[in-house]
Amino acid sequence: MITLSDVREARERVGDAARHTPLERSRTFSEMSGADVHLKLENFQRTGAFKIRGAMNRIATLSDAEREAGVVTASAGNHAQGVALAADRAGVDATVVMPKFAPVSKVKATRGYGASVRLEGVDYDEAQAYAHRLEREEGRTYVHAFDDPVVMAGQGTLGLEIVDDCPDLDTVVVPIGGGGLISGVAVAIKEQLPDVRVVGVQAEGAASAGESLKKGEVHEIDSVDTIADGIATRSVGEQTLEVMSAYVDEVVTVDDREIALALTLLLERSKTLVEGAGAVALAAVLSDAFKYDDDETIVAALCGGNIDLNRLGTVIRRGLVQMGRYLKITIDLKDRPGELERVSSIVARTGANVYAVHHDRTSRDVAVNAAELELELETDDAEHAADIVDALEADGYEVEILS
């Protein structure tokens, strides 16, 4: 079990490498939620995520023999970059095993920080198994992404900053993957402000933490499937579970639609880019995943900003769907001159902007004398999208909403 002293000692070790990231009140999200919402902008951290804190602390405590042999780790991306940079600064050779489908941007960044990268396995857990094999074969020290008290203490330095910058907080909301971040943060905050509520947030497609806490033992799920790849682990750790059981008040779950919406709102309203895992804490606040009072001071930890650009467009599109700002529909038309113009005029009257059009007369699902029209529309909000569908149906068209 880590202590507040462990976290404070970690701050002395990681201070030169890890930035004290901003904590800012959000007027937008305070108005949307009714609470007093503050954002811990850890997406501005060096390497783009909190992981540099734990990695730096762990590598700083290596013995001379361990430094000489080098380190190895497994990561979906953020821990990989943290270990790579920390090892490079300490002059330690590092090998990082990442899943084959890890975001390209995170793979390139890890190599850019000086680590040797191997792509193995379909997810974090398979990559971890291969990394442990290298640990045995090459005599390297394994730097665990979360289930290590030294790593947890390093991550807890984020909690010290929250207390320093927002001593009057009532609730802190922290993402949960393996549990390293929330363990360190919870100890750092609860040991100083015991009345503060610590809420953990897991993604629906990687929801092992809540069940583990209920059972009192590590619960491993069969697979993970979420846009929040930074917290996509099959289970929490044995040691992190012990800390969470003692310090975490509540664990809630958000789905990918809620995560995408929070990510999109952060980008549009706060001009802040985060990855999926970085958006889950705010998603929990905005979706009312847990109860809170009006004017309650809530700090949401935006734990990372390393989103792959290939994925960003897809996530934003999902967020726009949730906001009612994007509508994709299909309509069956009579295959005769003027039908497309007729539909276009209806859409134009509603004030929607056409993003894309696909007109298909050859689909097997369409009658010989008909055509299928697929429209992608930019809309103002959910009410506007509903008005468009109503206008088309009022003119006799059968509309199928695709998204």
C-alpha positions in Angstrom: 0.0 0.0 0.0 1.6 3.3 -1.1 1.6 6.3 1.3 1.4 10.0 0.9 5.1 10.1 1.7 5.8 7.8 -1.2 3.9 10.2 -3.5 5.8 13.3 -2.2 9.1 11.6 -2.6 8.1 10.7 -6.2 7.4 14.4 -6.9 11.1 15.1 -6.0 12.2 12.5 -8.5 10.0 13.4 -11.4 9.9 17.1 -11.1 12.5 17.8 -13.7 10.7 15.6 -16.3 7.0 16.0 -15.6 5.3 19.4 -16.0 2.9 20.8 -13.4 0.0 20.9 -15.8 -2.8 23.5 -15.8 -6.0 23.1 -13.9 -8.7 25.4 -15.2 -12.3 26.1 -14.5 -14.6 25.5 -17.4 -17.5 27.9 -17.7 -19.0 25.9 -20.5 -19.1 22.5 -18.7 -20.1 24.2 -15.4 -23.2 25.6 -17.2 -24.0 22.3 -18.9 -23.7 20.3 -15.8 -24.8 22.7 -13.1 -21.7 21.8 -11.1 -18.5 23.8 -10.7 -16.3 21.9 -13.2 -12.6 22.2 -13.4 -10.4 20.4 -15.9 -7.0 19.0 -15.0 -5.2 19.4 -18.4 -2.8 16.5 -18.3 -3.1 16.2 -22.1 -0.5 19.1 -22.0 1.9 16.9 -20.2 5.3 16.0 -21.7 4.6 13.0 -24.1 1.0 14.0 -24.0 -0.1 11.9 -21.0 0.4 11.3 -17.3 2.4 8.2 -17.8 5.8 10.0 -17.8 5.2 10.5 -14.0 5.2 6.9 -13.1 7.8 5.8 -15.6 10.2 8.5 -14.4 9.8 7.5 -10.8 10.3 3.8 -11.5 13.4 4.3 -13.7 14.9 6.7 -11.1 14.8 3.9 -8.5 16.7 1.3 -10.6 19.9 -0.2 -9.2 23.1 0.1 -11.1 22.8 -3.5 -12.3 19.2 -2.9 -13.5 20.2 0.2 -15.4 23.0 -1.7 -17.1 20.7 -4.5 -18.2 18.0 -2.2 -19.5 14.2 -2.1 -19.2 11.3 -3.6 -21.0 7.6 -2.8 -20.9 4.3 -3.3 -22.6 1.9 -0.5 -23.5 -0.9 0.5 -25.8 0.9 3.8 -26.3 1.1 6.4 -23.5 3.1 4.3 -21.0 5.3 3.4 -23.9 6.2 7.0 -24.6 6.7 7.7 -20.9 9.1 4.8 -20.5 10.9 5.7 -23.7 11.5 9.3 -22.7 12.3 8.5 -19.0 14.8 5.8 -20.1 16.4 8.1 -22.7 16.9 10.9 -20.1 18.5 8.3 -17.7 20.7 6.7 -20.3 18.9 3.3 -20.0 18.2 1.1 -22.9 14.5 0.4 -23.4 12.5 -2.1 -25.4 8.7 -1.4 -25.6 6.2 -4.0 -26.8 3.0 -2.6 -28.2 -0.1 -4.3 -29.6 -0.1 -4.7 -33.4 -3.1 -2.4 -33.7 -1.7 0.4 -31.5 -2.3 3.9 -32.9 0.4 4.7 -35.5 1.1 8.1 -33.9 1.9 6.5 -30.6 4.2 3.9 -32.2 6.1 6.6 -34.0 6.3 8.8 -31.0 7.7 6.0 -28.9 10.4 5.3 -31.4 11.1 9.0 -31.6 11.9 9.1 -27.9 14.6 6.5 -28.4 13.0 3.1 -27.5 13.2 -0.1 -29.5 9.6 -1.0 -30.4 8.2 -4.4 -31.1 4.6 -5.0 -32.2 3.2 -8.2 -30.7 -0.4 -9.3 -29.9 -3.8 -7.9 -30.6 -4.2 -6.0 -27.3 -2.3 -4.9 -24.2 -2.5 -8.2 -22.4 -0.9 -10.2 -25.3 1.8 -7.5 -25.7 2.5 -7.8 -22.0 2.9 -11.6 -22.2 5.6 -11.1 -24.9 7.3 -8.4 -22.9 7.6 -10.7 -19.9 9.2 -13.2 -22.2 11.8 -10.7 -23.1 12.3 -9.8 -19.4 13.2 -13.5 -18.8 15.3 -14.0 -21.9 17.3 -10.7 -21.8 17.5 -10.1 -18.1 15.7 -6.7 -18.4 13.7 -5.0 -15.6 10.0 -5.0 -16.4 8.4 -1.5 -15.9 4.7 -2.3 -15.3 2.2 0.2 -16.6 0.2 0.3 -13.4 0.6 -2.6 -11.0 3.7 -1.3 -9.2 3.7 0.8 -6.1 6.6 3.0 -7.4 4.7 3.7 -10.6 1.5 4.4 -8.7 3.3 6.9 -6.5 4.6 8.6 -9.6 1.2 8.9 -11.0 0.0 10.3 -7.7 2.0 13.4 -8.2 -0.9 14.5 -10.4 -3.1 14.4 -7.3 -0.7 16.6 -5.4 -1.1 19.2 -8.1 -4.9 19.0 -7.9 -4.8 19.7 -4.2 -2.3 22.5 -4.6 -4.4 24.2 -7.3 -8.0 23.4 -6.1 -7.9 22.9 -2.4 -11.7 23.4 -2.1 -12.6 20.5 -4.4 -15.5 18.2 -3.5 -15.0 15.4 -6.1 -12.2 14.2 -8.4 -13.1 12.1 -11.4 -10.3 9.9 -12.7 -10.2 7.3 -15.6 -9.5 3.7 -14.8 -7.7 1.2 -17.0 -5.3 -0.9 -14.9 -5.8 1.4 -11.9 -2.4 3.0 -11.5 -3.5 6.6 -12.0 -6.5 6.5 -9.8 -4.6 4.6 -7.1 -1.9 7.2 -6.8 -4.2 10.2 -7.2 -6.7 8.8 -4.6 -3.9 8.4 -2.0 -2.5 11.8 -2.7 -5.9 13.5 -2.3 -7.6 11.4 0.4 -4.6 11.5 2.7 -4.8 15.3 2.7 -8.5 15.9 2.1 -10.3 12.8 3.4 -13.8 14.2 2.7 -13.1 14.5 -1.0 -15.0 11.9 -3.1 -12.9 9.9 -5.6 -14.9 8.6 -8.6 -13.3 6.3 -11.1 -14.6 6.0 -14.7 -14.2 2.9 -16.8 -15.1 2.5 -20.5 -18.0 0.1 -21.2 -15.8 -1.9 -23.5 -13.2 -2.4 -20.9 -15.2 -2.6 -17.6 -13.2 -4.8 -15.2 -12.7 -2.4 -12.3 -16.2 -2.2 -11.0 -16.7 -5.9 -11.0 -13.3 -6.4 -9.4 -14.2 -4.1 -6.5 -17.6 -5.8 -6.0 -16.0 -9.2 -5.9 -13.0 -8.1 -3.8 -10.6 -9.8 -6.3 -9.3 -9.1 -9.8 -11.9 -9.8 -12.5 -10.5 -10.3 -16.0 -12.7 -9.8 -19.0 -12.3 -11.8 -22.2 -11.6 -8.9 -24.5 -11.7 -5.1 -24.8 -13.5 -3.0 -27.3 -13.5 0.8 -26.9 -12.3 4.0 -28.5 -10.6 4.8 -25.2 -7.5 2.7 -26.1 -5.5 4.2 -23.3 -7.6 2.5 -20.6 -8.3 -0.7 -22.7 -7.1 -3.3 -20.3 -8.7 -6.7 -19.5 -8.2 -6.2 -15.7 -6.9 -4.0 -13.0 -3.8 -5.0 -11.1 -3.6 -6.9 -7.8 -1.9 -4.1 -6.1 -4.0 -1.3 -7.6 -7.2 -3.2 -6.6 -6.0 -3.1 -3.0 -5.4 0.6 -3.1 -8.7 1.3 -4.9 -10.6 -0.8 -2.4 -9.3 1.5 0.4 -9.5 4.9 -1.3 -12.0 5.0 -4.2 -15.6 5.8 -3.4 -17.3 4.9 -6.6 -16.7 3.4 -10.0 -19.0 4.3 -13.0 -19.1 3.4 -16.6 -19.4 5.4 -19.8 -19.9 4.1 -23.4 -18.2 5.1 -26.6 -21.0 7.4 -27.6 -20.6 9.4 -24.4 -16.9 9.4 -24.7 -17.1 10.7 -28.4 -19.5 13.4 -27.3 -17.2 14.6 -24.5 -14.2 14.6 -26.8 -16.0 16.6 -29.5 -17.3 19.1 -27.0 -13.8 19.6 -25.5 -12.5 20.2 -29.0 -15.2 22.6 -30.0 -16.0 24.5 -26.8 -12.6 24.4 -24.9 -10.3 24.1 -27.9 -8.7 21.2 -26.2 -7.7 18.0 -28.0 -7.8 14.8 -25.9 -7.8 11.1 -26.7 -10.6 8.7 -25.8 -9.2 7.9 -22.4 -8.7 11.6 -21.8 -12.4 12.3 -22.3 -13.9 9.6 -20.0 -13.9 11.7 -16.8 -15.7 14.6 -18.4 -18.1 12.1 -20.2 -19.0 10.8 -16.7 -19.9 14.3 -15.5 -21.9 15.3 -18.6 -23.8 12.0 -18.8 -24.8 12.0 -15.1 -23.0 8.7 -14.6 -22.8 9.6 -10.9 -24.8 12.0 -8.7 -23.6 15.4 -7.7 -25.0 18.6 -6.3 -25.4 21.9 -8.0 -22.3 24.0 -7.5 -20.3 21.0 -6.3 -16.7 21.5 -7.2 -15.6 18.7 -9.5 -12.2 18.2 -11.0 -12.1 15.9 -14.1 -8.7 14.6 -15.1 -8.1 14.8 -18.8 -5.4 12.2 -18.7 -4.0 12.2 -22.2 -4.1 13.8 -25.6 -2.4 11.3 -27.9 -5.2 10.5 -30.3 -4.4 9.0 -33.7 -5.4 11.4 -36.5 -6.9 8.6 -38.5 -9.2 7.9 -35.6 -10.0 11.5 -34.8 -12.3 12.1 -37.7 -14.3 9.0 -36.9 -14.7 10.0 -33.2 -15.7 13.5 -34.1 -18.3 12.2 -36.5 -19.7 10.0 -33.7 -19.7 13.0 -31.4 -21.6 15.2 -33.9 -24.2 12.4 -34.3 -24.7 12.6 -30.5 -25.1 16.3 -30.7 -27.6 16.1 -33.5 -25.1 17.9 -35.8 -24.7 15.1 -38.4 -27.5 13.1 -40.0 -27.1 10.2 -42.3 -30.3 8.8 -44.0 -31.4 6.7 -46.9 -34.6 7.2 -49.0 -36.1 5.1 -51.8 -36.9 7.2 -54.8 -38.9 6.6 -57.9 -36.4 6.2 -60.8 -37.6 9.1 -62.9 -36.3 12.6 -63.8 -36.8 15.3 -61.1 -36.9 13.1 -58.0 -33.4 14.0 -56.8 -34.2 17.7 -57.4 -37.4 17.3 -55.4 -35.6 15.8 -52.4 -32.8 18.5 -52.7 -35.4 21.3 -52.5 -36.9 19.8 -49.4 -33.6 19.6 -47.7 -32.7 23.1 -48.8 -35.9 24.5 -47.3 -35.0 23.0 -43.9 -31.6 24.8 -44.0 -29.5 21.7 -43.9 -26.1 21.5 -45.6 -25.4 18.5 -47.8 -22.1 16.8 -46.9 -22.3 13.8 -49.3 -24.7 12.2 -51.7 -24.8 8.6 -52.9 -27.4 7.7 -55.6 -27.6 3.9 -56.4 -29.9 2.4 -59.0 -28.2 -1.0 -59.1 -28.5 -2.3 -55.5 -30.1 -5.7 -55.2 -32.3 -4.3 -52.4 -33.8 -1.7 -54.7 -36.7 -2.3 -57.1 -36.1 -2.1 -60.8 -38.0 1.1 -61.1 -36.5 2.7 -58.0 -33.2 4.1 -56.7 -31.7 4.4 -53.3 -30.5 7.8 -52.2 -28.1 8.1 -49.2 -27.6 11.6 -47.8 -25.1 12.9 -45.3 -26.3 16.2 -43.8 -24.8 18.8 -41.6 -27.4 19.9 -39.1 -27.7 22.5 -36.3 -28.9 20.2 -33.5 -31.2 17.2 -32.8 -34.3 19.2 -33.2 -33.2 20.4 -36.7 -32.3 16.8 -37.7 -35.8 15.7 -36.6 -37.4 18.5 -38.6 -35.6 17.3 -41.8 -36.9 13.8 -41.4 -40.4 15.1 -40.7 -40.3 17.3 -43.8 -39.3 14.4 -46.0 -41.8 12.0 -44.6 -44.6 14.7 -44.9 -43.8 14.7 -48.7 -44.3 10.9 -48.9 -40.8 9.6 -48.5 -39.9 6.7 -46.3 -36.7 7.7 -44.4 -34.3 5.3 -42.7 -31.9 7.0 -40.2 -28.5 5.4 -40.4 -26.8 7.7 -37.9 
